[in-house]
Amino acid sequence: MGKTFLVYIMANRKHGTIYTGVTSDPAGRVWQHKNHAFKGSFTDRYYCDILVWYEVHEDAEAAITREKRIKEWHRPWKDRLIEAMNPDWRDLSGDVGL
């Protein structure tokens, strides 16, 4: 089995500030967000520590392309993407092993 890549969105609350990222270490990266490992970073400053959406990719290039496209979207589109998977904006970190 090959490496998997996660495109993900972290939030600070429902319809609050969001952050879109990509990683090859989902559990580790979410742990970093939840524990504010990077002081002064965007997710640290805005307390984006709730995993509200993710998508698994088997190809790094595809995951990076998807992340970049989502970052270009208007906010209502991102909200609809999140709510299609997670209507209550609950923390999905358990899905990635946390």
N, C-alpha and C positions, 0 to 999 in steps of 0.2 A: 504494500500500500504506500502511495506517495505522500508527499507533504500536502497539507491543506492550508488554505489561506482564508481568513475571515475578513469581510468588509463589515463594519459595525457602526452603530450610532449609540453614543452615550448621551445622557440627559441629566439635568439636575432636578427636574420635576416634570409632570405632565405639561406639555406645551411650553416648556421653559427653554433654556439655552441648550443647544445640542452641539455635538462634535462628531464628525464622521472620520473614521480611520480604517486602516488595513493592517493586518498582522499575520505572521505565520505561527505565532504562539498565543492563541486566544486566551487561555487561562492565565498565563503570565501577564499579558497586556491588560486584561481587565483588572487583575490584582493591582497592577501599577496605578491604574486610574482610581480604583477604590481606596488605595492607600496613599494617594497624592505623592507618588514617588518622585515626580518631577516638579519640584517647587517652582512656582511662578509660571508654569505652563498654562495654556488656555484652560485645560480641564481642571487644573488645580485652582486657578483664579475664580472660575465659575462653578465649581463643585459638580462637574459633570462626572458622576460616579455611578450612574444607573444604566446598565446595558438594556436598551429598549428595542433594539433591532439588530439582526445580523444576517449574513448570507455567506454560505460556504462556497469556496472555489477551489479547484484542484490545480489551477494555473495562476502563477504569480502575476503575469502580465494582465490576464483577464480581471483579476481582483483589483489591481491598481487602476485599470481603465474604468472599472465600475465605480470605485471610490471617487475618482476625479469627476465622473459624470454626475454622481449624486451631489457632490460639493457645488456644482454649477446650478443645480435645480433651485427653483423658487421654494420658499419655506412651506407653502401649503402642499406641494408635491411630496416633500419629505415627511410631513405629518401624515399624509395618506399612506405613504409607504410603511411607516411605523405602525399605524393603526390597522393596516391589513393583516399584519402578523400579531400585533400586540395592542388591541383596542384600549386596554386600561393602562398602558405604559408601565406595566409591572417590570420588576427587575428580572431579566432573563439570564443573569450570570450563572445560575445553576445549570443552565443548558451547556455551558462551556467548561464545566468541571469546578465551579467555585461554590 
